[in-house]
């Protein structure tokens, strides 16, 4: 899975689950795609995409 696809899937998950913690979104991404990312990386990606996650 390339970085653009990870960003797209993470963005979709963030939109589907507003207010969800980045670590939880990272786990959801792992469950649906098998791609392992950290909560910190998820938070950084979401910040770059303009999603305000805490």
Secondary structure, DSSP 8 states (H G I E B T S, - for coil): --HHHHHHHHHHHHHHTTT--HHHHHHHHHHHH-----HHHHHHHHHHHT----
